[in-house]
């Protein structure tokens, strides 16, 4: 359960970075 929570947070963080990069570009 703990690992799943970490994976969800990591995926959300990566998607957030991609959105920022797309917004800048």
mmCIF file as gemmi writes it, N, C-alpha and C atoms, coordinates in Angstrom:
data_model
loop_
_atom_site.group_PDB
_atom_site.id
_atom_site.type_symbol
_atom_site.label_atom_id
_atom_site.label_alt_id
_atom_site.label_comp_id
_atom_site.label_asym_id
_atom_site.label_entity_id
_atom_site.label_seq_id
_atom_site.pdbx_PDB_ins_code
_atom_site.Cartn_x
_atom_site.Cartn_y
_atom_site.Cartn_z
_atom_site.occupancy
_atom_site.B_iso_or_equiv
_atom_site.pdbx_formal_charge
_atom_site.auth_seq_id
_atom_site.auth_asym_id
_atom_site.pdbx_PDB_model_num
ATOM 1 N N . UNK Axp A 1 ? 0.844 -1.205 0 1 0 ? 1 A 1
ATOM 2 C CA . UNK Axp A 1 ? 0 0 0 1 0 ? 1 A 1
ATOM 3 C C . UNK Axp A 1 ? 0.875 1.249 0 1 0 ? 1 A 1
ATOM 4 N N . UNK Axp A 2 ? 1.948 1.195 0.796 1 0 ? 2 A 1
ATOM 5 C CA . UNK Axp A 2 ? 2.844 2.355 0.868 1 0 ? 2 A 1
ATOM 6 C C . UNK Axp A 2 ? 3.535 2.599 -0.474 1 0 ? 2 A 1
ATOM 7 N N . UNK Axp A 3 ? 3.971 1.51 -1.121 1 0 ? 3 A 1
ATOM 8 C CA . UNK Axp A 3 ? 4.641 1.636 -2.412 1 0 ? 3 A 1
ATOM 9 C C . UNK Axp A 3 ? 3.692 2.206 -3.461 1 0 ? 3 A 1
ATOM 10 N N . UNK Axp A 4 ? 2.432 1.767 -3.416 1 0 ? 4 A 1
ATOM 11 C CA . UNK Axp A 4 ? 1.451 2.258 -4.38 1 0 ? 4 A 1
ATOM 12 C C . UNK Axp A 4 ? 1.255 3.758 -4.214 1 0 ? 4 A 1
ATOM 13 N N . UNK Axp A 5 ? 1.248 4.229 -2.964 1 0 ? 5 A 1
ATOM 14 C CA . UNK Axp A 5 ? 1.061 5.653 -2.695 1 0 ? 5 A 1
ATOM 15 C C . UNK Axp A 5 ? 2.236 6.455 -3.264 1 0 ? 5 A 1
ATOM 16 N N . UNK Axp A 6 ? 3.443 5.9 -3.13 1 0 ? 6 A 1
ATOM 17 C CA . UNK Axp A 6 ? 4.64 6.568 -3.655 1 0 ? 6 A 1
ATOM 18 C C . UNK Axp A 6 ? 4.569 6.64 -5.182 1 0 ? 6 A 1
ATOM 19 N N . UNK Axp A 7 ? 4.146 5.556 -5.808 1 0 ? 7 A 1
ATOM 20 C CA . UNK Axp A 7 ? 4.048 5.527 -7.27 1 0 ? 7 A 1
ATOM 21 C C . UNK Axp A 7 ? 3.044 6.553 -7.768 1 0 ? 7 A 1
ATOM 22 N N . UNK Axp A 8 ? 1.9 6.665 -7.105 1 0 ? 8 A 1
ATOM 23 C CA . UNK Axp A 8 ? 0.873 7.636 -7.505 1 0 ? 8 A 1
ATOM 24 C C . UNK Axp A 8 ? 1.421 9.055 -7.396 1 0 ? 8 A 1
ATOM 25 N N . UNK Axp A 9 ? 2.144 9.327 -6.311 1 0 ? 9 A 1
ATOM 26 C CA . UNK Axp A 9 ? 2.713 10.667 -6.111 1 0 ? 9 A 1
ATOM 27 C C . UNK Axp A 9 ? 3.76 10.956 -7.186 1 0 ? 9 A 1
ATOM 28 N N . UNK Axp A 10 ? 4.574 9.956 -7.502 1 0 ? 10 A 1
ATOM 29 C CA . UNK Axp A 10 ? 5.628 10.124 -8.502 1 0 ? 10 A 1
ATOM 30 C C . UNK Axp A 10 ? 5.021 10.389 -9.875 1 0 ? 10 A 1
ATOM 31 N N . UNK Axp A 11 ? 3.971 9.626 -10.239 1 0 ? 11 A 1
ATOM 32 C CA . UNK Axp A 11 ? 3.312 9.811 -11.534 1 0 ? 11 A 1
ATOM 33 C C . UNK Axp A 11 ? 2.691 11.201 -11.614 1 0 ? 11 A 1
ATOM 34 N N . UNK Axp A 12 ? 2.031 11.631 -10.536 1 0 ? 12 A 1
ATOM 35 C CA . UNK Axp A 12 ? 1.408 12.954 -10.514 1 0 ? 12 A 1
ATOM 36 C C . UNK Axp A 12 ? 2.466 14.04 -10.683 1 0 ? 12 A 1
ATOM 37 N N . UNK Axp A 13 ? 3.616 13.879 -10.013 1 0 ? 13 A 1
ATOM 38 C CA . UNK Axp A 13 ? 4.701 14.859 -10.086 1 0 ? 13 A 1
ATOM 39 C C . UNK Axp A 13 ? 5.259 14.941 -11.505 1 0 ? 13 A 1
ATOM 40 N N . UNK Axp A 14 ? 5.415 13.784 -12.174 1 0 ? 14 A 1
ATOM 41 C CA . UNK Axp A 14 ? 5.935 13.747 -13.546 1 0 ? 14 A 1
ATOM 42 C C . UNK Axp A 14 ? 4.951 14.427 -14.494 1 0 ? 14 A 1
ATOM 43 N N . UNK Axp A 15 ? 3.659 14.156 -14.336 1 0 ? 15 A 1
ATOM 44 C CA . UNK Axp A 15 ? 2.65 14.778 -15.196 1 0 ? 15 A 1
ATOM 45 C C . UNK Axp A 15 ? 2.658 16.284 -14.998 1 0 ? 15 A 1
ATOM 46 N N . UNK Axp A 16 ? 2.849 16.733 -13.765 1 0 ? 16 A 1
ATOM 47 C CA . UNK Axp A 16 ? 2.885 18.163 -13.472 1 0 ? 16 A 1
ATOM 48 C C . UNK Axp A 16 ? 4.07 18.818 -14.175 1 0 ? 16 A 1
ATOM 49 N N . UNK Axp A 17 ? 5.238 18.159 -14.142 1 0 ? 17 A 1
ATOM 50 C CA . UNK Axp A 17 ? 6.435 18.692 -14.811 1 0 ? 17 A 1
ATOM 51 C C . UNK Axp A 17 ? 6.211 18.767 -16.316 1 0 ? 17 A 1
ATOM 52 N N . UNK Axp A 18 ? 5.582 17.737 -16.905 1 0 ? 18 A 1
ATOM 53 C CA . UNK Axp A 18 ? 5.326 17.714 -18.345 1 0 ? 18 A 1
ATOM 54 C C . UNK Axp A 18 ? 4.416 18.879 -18.723 1 0 ? 18 A 1
ATOM 55 N N . UNK Axp A 19 ? 3.377 19.117 -17.918 1 0 ? 19 A 1
ATOM 56 C CA . UNK Axp A 19 ? 2.448 20.222 -18.194 1 0 ? 19 A 1
ATOM 57 C C . UNK Axp A 19 ? 3.19 21.555 -18.167 1 0 ? 19 A 1
ATOM 58 N N . UNK Axp A 20 ? 4.105 21.721 -17.205 1 0 ? 20 A 1
ATOM 59 C CA . UNK Axp A 20 ? 4.876 22.96 -17.095 1 0 ? 20 A 1
ATOM 60 C C . UNK Axp A 20 ? 5.781 23.124 -18.32 1 0 ? 20 A 1
ATOM 61 N N . UNK Axp A 21 ? 6.454 22.049 -18.722 1 0 ? 21 A 1
ATOM 62 C CA . UNK Axp A 21 ? 7.349 22.118 -19.882 1 0 ? 21 A 1
ATOM 63 C C . UNK Axp A 21 ? 6.575 22.459 -21.153 1 0 ? 21 A 1
ATOM 64 N N . UNK Axp A 22 ? 5.393 21.856 -21.312 1 0 ? 22 A 1
ATOM 65 C CA . UNK Axp A 22 ? 4.559 22.125 -22.493 1 0 ? 22 A 1
ATOM 66 C C . UNK Axp A 22 ? 4.087 23.581 -22.467 1 0 ? 22 A 1
ATOM 67 N N . UNK Axp A 23 ? 3.761 24.064 -21.277 1 0 ? 23 A 1
ATOM 68 C CA . UNK Axp A 23 ? 3.292 25.448 -21.143 1 0 ? 23 A 1
ATOM 69 C C . UNK Axp A 23 ? 4.406 26.427 -21.507 1 0 ? 23 A 1
ATOM 70 N N . UNK Axp A 24 ? 5.637 26.113 -21.081 1 0 ? 24 A 1
ATOM 71 C CA . UNK Axp A 24 ? 6.767 26.985 -21.392 1 0 ? 24 A 1
ATOM 72 C C . UNK Axp A 24 ? 7.087 26.916 -22.881 1 0 ? 24 A 1
ATOM 73 N N . UNK Axp A 25 ? 7.042 25.71 -23.444 1 0 ? 25 A 1
ATOM 74 C CA . UNK Axp A 25 ? 7.374 25.518 -24.857 1 0 ? 25 A 1
ATOM 75 C C . UNK Axp A 25 ? 6.165 25.846 -25.731 1 0 ? 25 A 1
